[in-house]
Amino acid sequence: MKHATRLLLLFPLFMVGALEATYFTNGLKIGEVDQDSAIIWTRLSQNPEFNMQGHMFIEFEIPAERKNGKPQYGSRYPDGAQLEDMAFSLPGAEGEVRLTYWPKGNMNAVKEKDWIAVNADEDFTTQIQLTDLQPNTEYSLAMTARKPGGEAASIVTGEFKTAPAPDTVAEIDFTVVTCHDFIRRDDLENGHRIYPSMARFVKPDFMVHAGDIEYYDKPNPWARNQELARYKWNRIFALPFQLDFYRQFATYFIKDDHETLKNDAWPGQTYGDLTWEQGLAIYREQVPMGEKTYRTVRWGKDLQIWMVEGRDFRSPNDMPDGPDKTIWGEEQKAWLFKTMEASDASFKVLISPTPIVGPDRGSKNDNHANEGFAWEGNQVREFLGKQKNTFVLCGDRHWQYASVDDETGVREYSAGAGSDMHAGGFKMELRTDEHKYLQIKGGFLGVNVKRSKGVPLISLTHYDVDGKMQHRETFASE
């Protein structure tokens, strides 16, 4: 990365007034936004940018863990090196932060939180809850940092919009992304190109990251312990494109397998020295998150979204299929069915970290579109098929598609991987009659909800990584 480019991109984010400063090198994440509340996440670090001159990891095979005849790998530091000596490392720093926020353009309504220390045991992060916001309002915010008890030394600014009240007619735009991997980013200096594309061509009211936020079980390094798992979070969220986007747009995060533990993971498993419980805890420390990882949010009169949890409650993938085998768990499933049936929103949108319709590859056995979870998959599709004006948006698959289930009529839209080099795993010759659109490429999904002559409309659009429209479907509320 060219140093001048890096400074130019980061200068609007940081103002440093002391040599012994602490820095917002991971910026902000603004999450769990509804009509009157939001959670603001940040992390403090020792340096204004990640280590550009560090060592590369050394990979090694672990013969005792060969799986289906395939070698398994780990990563280590060069002799005498520590994590802070590695390329792209970003050590955390002790310090305190203070949040100031106000309705955009109205400095007479400024509010300020007390100084709060970041938590060294949680990777020097903190999350600040706001509960006094107004609906359908744009907010500006500024987060200031200082060494414990010292002078304010650095600042990061941000903005976001709250959701309109349930009885308010408002045009809403949002985007969905999935499947990010640092080593498969498509701009080596700046990150994933989908981020400036979303900001430029959609300017979403919010974004949903539908899982596989990072990949512990991919190389450089294989993150088989807490230290390397956190390293991967710090590294990808210090990229300039990511930094700039996440401080300007509200985001809801959904986790999947790769940022929980490893591919197709379920409760009780481990990945090297990384335990299931540690994986869950690291996820919660690295994103703004409320009490539950499944939730629903109303965005005005015409839109309600549901985001489901696909790892915490699931049965083992190798368990025989039947009514007792589940991905969502009975409590979450009952919550979804009850709240969706009770909703009077013009459009209901379910966002899942894994497919419900597919079609998927025959070799997979991890989601509701697979034979391994056919019983619950049929139950879920039967329910969704009875709900009017309901759509499923999914992550996990590394290709874009729009499909309609032959039996129930459920419509599903896959966002596609975060970059073209991350796309794959499916072939155009596998296209079926259920596919209304199919492309083996990366990009993102955009959704627009608005009214035309009093009629609620929803448009679902697939974009490529540079924001060029690939496919669009528009429906009127029945």
Residue pairs with C-beta under 8 A, 6 or more apart in sequence:
1 52
1 188
1 189
2 189
3 52
5 189
5 190
6 49
6 52
6 189
6 240
9 190
9 240
9 243
9 244
10 48
10 49
10 240
10 243
12 157
13 24
13 27
13 156
13 157
13 243
13 244
13 247
14 23
14 24
14 48
14 154
14 155
14 156
15 154
15 155
16 23
16 48
16 153
16 154
17 151
17 152
17 153
17 154
18 150
18 151
18 153
20 147
20 150
20 153
21 145
21 147
21 153
21 154
22 44
22 45
22 46
22 93
22 94
22 95
22 145
22 146
22 147
22 153
22 154
23 44
23 45
23 46
23 47
23 48
23 93
23 145
23 154
24 42
24 43
24 44
24 45
24 143
24 145
24 154
24 155
24 156
25 43
25 45
25 47
25 48
25 49
25 50
25 90
25 238
26 42
26 43
26 45
26 90
26 234
26 237
26 238
26 243
27 42
27 156
27 158
27 237
27 238
27 242
27 243
27 246
27 247
28 40
28 41
28 42
28 141
28 143
28 156
28 158
28 246
28 247
29 40
29 41
29 42
29 237
29 246
29 251
29 253
29 287
29 288
30 38
30 39
30 40
30 41
30 141
30 158
30 160
30 246
30 247
30 249
30 250
30 251
30 288
31 38
31 39
31 41
31 250
31 251
31 252
31 253
31 287
31 288
31 289
32 38
32 39
32 252
32 288
32 289
32 290
32 295
33 160
33 161
33 162
33 163
33 206
33 250
33 252
33 297
34 162
34 163
34 297
34 298
35 133
35 135
35 136
35 162
35 163
35 164
35 165
35 298
36 131
36 132
36 133
36 134
36 135
36 162
37 129
37 130
37 131
37 133
38 129
38 130
38 133
38 139
38 160
38 162
38 250
38 288
39 127
39 128
39 129
39 130
39 288
39 289
39 290
40 99
40 127
40 128
40 130
40 141
40 143
40 158
40 288
41 125
41 126
41 127
41 286
41 287
41 288
42 97
42 118
42 125
42 126
42 143
42 156
43 92
43 118
43 123
43 124
43 125
43 126
43 234
44 92
44 93
44 94
44 95
44 97
44 118
44 124
44 145
45 90
45 91
45 92
45 93
45 124
45 234
46 90
46 91
46 92
46 93
47 90
47 91
49 238
50 88
50 89
50 90
50 234
50 235
50 238
51 84
51 85
51 86
51 87
51 88
51 89
51 90
52 87
52 88
53 87
54 85
54 86
54 87
54 88
54 89
55 77
55 78
55 81
55 85
55 86
55 87
56 86
56 87
56 220
57 75
57 76
57 77
57 86
57 219
57 220
57 221
58 75
58 76
58 77
58 78
59 73
59 74
59 75
59 219
59 220
59 221
59 222
60 73
60 74
60 75
60 76
61 71
61 72
61 73
62 71
62 72
62 73
62 74
63 71
65 72
66 72
73 219
73 222
74 222
74 224
74 272
75 219
75 220
75 221
75 222
75 223
75 224
75 228
77 83
77 85
77 86
78 85
83 89
83 91
83 227
83 228
83 231
84 91
86 231
88 182
88 231
88 235
88 238
89 231
89 234
89 235
90 231
90 234
90 235
90 238
92 118
92 120
92 123
92 124
92 125
92 234
93 124
94 117
94 118
94 120
94 124
94 147
94 148
95 117
95 118
95 124
95 145
95 146
95 147
95 148
96 115
96 116
96 117
96 118
96 145
96 146
96 147
96 148
96 149
97 115
97 116
97 118
97 126
97 128
97 143
97 144
97 145
98 112
98 113
98 114
98 115
98 116
98 143
98 144
98 152
99 112
99 113
99 128
99 130
99 141
99 142
99 143
100 110
100 111
100 112
100 113
100 141
100 142
100 143
100 144
101 110
101 111
101 112
101 130
101 139
101 140
101 141
101 142
102 109
102 110
102 111
102 139
102 140
102 141
103 109
103 134
103 137
103 138
103 139
103 140
104 137
104 138
104 139
104 140
104 159
105 140
111 132
113 128
115 146
116 126
116 128
117 126
117 148
118 124
118 125
118 126
119 125
119 126
119 285
122 285
123 230
123 233
123 234
123 282
123 285
123 286
125 285
125 286
127 288
127 289
133 139
133 162
134 162
135 162
135 163
135 164
135 165
135 168
136 161
136 162
136 163
136 164
136 165
136 168
136 170
136 300
137 161
137 162
138 159
138 160
138 161
139 159
139 160
139 161
139 162
140 157
140 158
140 159
141 157
141 158
141 159
141 160
142 155
142 156
142 157
142 158
143 155
143 156
143 157
143 158
144 152
144 154
144 155
145 152
145 153
145 154
145 155
146 152
146 153
147 153
156 247
157 247
158 247
158 248
159 247
159 248
160 248
160 249
160 250
161 205
161 206
161 250
163 205
163 297
163 298
163 299
163 300
164 170
164 172
164 299
164 300
164 301
165 300
166 298
166 300
166 301
166 345
167 301
168 300
168 301
169 300
169 301
169 302
169 451
170 299
170 300
170 301
170 302
171 448
171 449
171 450
171 451
172 205
172 299
172 300
172 302
172 303
172 447
172 448
172 449
172 450
173 202
173 203
173 204
173 205
173 446
173 447
173 448
173 449
174 204
174 205
174 206
174 207
174 208
174 299
174 305
174 446
174 447
175 198
175 202
175 204
175 207
175 208
175 444
175 445
175 446
175 447
176 207
176 208
176 209
176 210
176 351
176 393
176 395
176 415
176 444
176 445
176 447
177 194
177 198
177 207
177 208
177 209
177 210
177 395
177 415
177 418
177 444
177 445
178 209
178 210
178 211
178 212
178 256
178 353
178 394
178 395
178 396
178 397
178 415
178 416
178 417
178 418
179 211
179 212
179 395
179 396
179 398
179 416
179 417
179 418
179 422
179 442
180 192
180 209
180 212
180 213
180 214
180 236
180 418
180 422
181 212
181 214
181 215
181 218
181 418
181 422
182 214
182 220
182 232
182 235
182 236
182 239
183 218
183 219
183 220
184 417
184 418
184 419
184 421
184 422
185 191
185 192
185 236
185 239
185 418
185 419
186 192
186 193
186 419
186 420
186 421
186 442
186 465
187 193
187 241
189 240
190 239
190 240
190 241
191 236
191 239
191 240
191 241
191 242
192 239
192 241
192 242
192 418
192 419
192 465
193 241
193 419
193 465
193 466
194 418
194 419
194 442
194 443
194 444
194 463
194 465
195 241
195 242
195 244
195 245
196 241
196 244
196 245
197 444
197 463
197 465
197 466
197 467
198 204
198 207
198 245
198 249
198 444
198 446
198 467
199 244
199 245
199 248
199 249
200 467
201 446
201 463
201 467
202 446
202 463
202 467
204 249
204 446
205 249
205 250
205 299
206 249
206 250
206 251
206 252
206 299
207 245
207 249
207 250
207 251
207 252
208 251
208 252
208 253
208 254
208 305
208 307
208 351
208 393
209 251
209 252
209 253
209 254
209 395
210 254
210 256
210 351
210 352
210 353
210 393
210 394
210 395
210 396
210 415
211 254
211 255
211 256
211 257
211 259
211 310
211 353
211 354
211 395
211 396
212 256
212 257
212 258
212 259
212 353
212 395
212 396
213 233
213 236
213 253
213 255
213 258
213 259
213 287
214 232
214 233
214 236
214 258
214 259
215 232
215 258
215 259
216 222
216 223
216 224
216 228
216 229
216 232
216 258
216 259
216 261
216 262
216 271
216 274
216 279
217 223
217 258
217 261
217 262
217 263
217 271
218 258
221 228
221 231
221 232
222 228
222 272
223 229
223 231
223 232
223 271
223 274
224 271
224 272
224 273
224 274
225 272
225 273
225 274
226 273
226 274
226 278
226 282
229 274
229 278
229 279
229 282
230 282
230 286
233 259
233 282
233 286
236 242
237 243
237 246
251 288
252 297
252 305
252 307
252 351
253 287
253 288
253 289
254 293
254 307
254 308
254 309
254 310
254 351
254 352
254 353
254 395
255 283
255 293
255 309
255 311
255 353
256 310
256 311
256 353
256 354
256 395
256 396
257 263
257 264
257 265
257 311
257 366
259 279
259 283
260 276
260 279
260 280
260 283
260 311
261 269
261 270
261 271
261 274
261 276
261 279
262 269
262 271
264 317
264 365
264 366
265 271
265 276
265 279
265 311
266 311
266 314
266 315
266 316
266 317
267 276
267 311
267 312
267 313
267 314
268 276
269 276
270 276
271 279
280 312
283 289
292 309
293 309
293 312
294 306
294 307
294 308
294 309
294 328
294 332
294 335
294 336
295 306
295 307
296 304
296 305
296 306
296 307
296 339
297 304
297 305
297 307
298 304
298 343
298 345
299 305
299 449
300 449
301 345
301 346
302 345
302 346
302 347
302 449
302 450
302 451
302 456
302 458
302 477
303 345
303 346
303 347
303 349
303 449
303 458
304 343
304 345
304 347
304 348
304 349
305 349
305 350
305 351
306 336
306 339
306 340
306 348
306 349
306 350
306 351
307 351
308 328
308 332
308 336
308 350
308 351
308 352
308 353
309 328
309 332
310 327
310 328
310 352
310 353
310 354
310 367
311 353
312 329
313 326
313 327
313 328
313 329
313 331
313 332
314 326
314 327
314 328
314 329
315 324
315 325
315 326
315 327
317 365
317 366
317 372
318 372
319 325
321 371
321 372
321 373
321 374
321 375
322 375
323 375
323 376
325 372
325 373
325 375
325 376
326 333
326 373
326 376
327 354
327 367
327 368
327 373
327 376
328 336
328 376
328 380
333 376
333 380
336 350
337 383
340 348
340 350
340 387
340 390
341 387
346 389
346 449
346 456
346 458
346 477
347 389
347 390
347 391
347 449
347 456
347 458
347 477
348 387
348 389
348 390
348 391
349 390
349 391
349 392
349 393
349 447
350 356
350 384
350 390
350 391
350 392
350 393
351 392
351 393
351 394
352 368
352 392
352 393
352 394
352 395
353 394
353 395
353 396
354 366
354 367
354 368
354 369
354 394
354 395
354 396
355 367
355 368
355 369
355 394
355 396
355 397
355 412
355 414
356 367
356 368
356 369
356 377
356 380
356 381
356 384
356 392
356 394
356 410
356 412
357 369
357 381
357 392
357 403
357 404
357 405
357 410
357 411
357 412
357 434
358 367
358 369
358 370
358 403
358 412
358 434
359 369
359 403
359 430
359 432
359 434
359 435
360 367
360 369
360 370
360 397
361 425
361 426
361 430
364 370
365 371
365 372
365 373
366 372
366 373
367 373
367 377
367 396
368 376
368 377
368 380
368 381
369 377
370 377
381 405
381 407
381 408
381 410
382 408
384 390
384 392
384 408
384 410
385 405
385 407
385 408
385 409
385 410
388 478
389 458
389 475
389 477
389 478
390 410
391 411
391 412
391 413
391 458
391 460
392 410
392 411
392 412
392 413
393 412
393 413
393 414
393 415
393 445
393 447
393 460
394 412
394 413
394 414
394 415
395 414
395 415
397 414
397 416
397 425
397 426
398 416
398 417
398 422
398 423
398 424
398 425
398 426
398 442
399 414
399 416
399 417
399 423
399 424
399 425
399 426
399 438
399 439
399 440
399 441
400 414
400 415
400 416
400 437
400 438
400 439
400 440
400 441
400 442
400 443
400 445
400 462
400 470
400 471
401 412
401 413
401 414
401 435
401 437
401 438
401 439
402 411
402 412
402 413
402 414
402 435
402 436
402 437
402 438
402 460
402 462
402 471
402 473
403 411
403 412
403 434
403 435
403 436
404 410
404 411
404 412
404 434
404 436
405 411
405 412
405 434
406 433
406 434
413 445
413 460
413 462
414 445
415 443
415 444
415 445
415 462
416 423
416 439
416 441
416 442
416 443
416 444
416 445
416 462
417 423
417 424
417 442
418 442
418 444
418 465
419 442
419 465
420 441
420 442
420 464
420 465
421 442
422 442
423 440
423 441
423 442
424 440
426 438
426 440
427 440
428 438
428 440
431 438
436 473
437 462
437 470
437 471
439 462
439 470
439 471
441 464
441 465
441 470
442 464
442 465
443 462
443 463
443 464
443 465
443 470
444 462
444 463
444 465
445 460
445 461
445 462
445 463
446 460
446 461
446 462
446 463
447 458
447 459
447 460
447 461
448 457
448 458
448 459
448 461
449 456
449 457
449 458
449 459
450 456
450 457
451 457
455 476
455 477
456 476
456 477
457 474
457 475
457 476
457 477
458 474
458 475
458 477
459 472
459 473
459 474
459 475
460 472
460 473
460 474
461 469
461 470
461 471
461 472
462 469
462 470
462 471
462 472
463 469
463 470
464 470
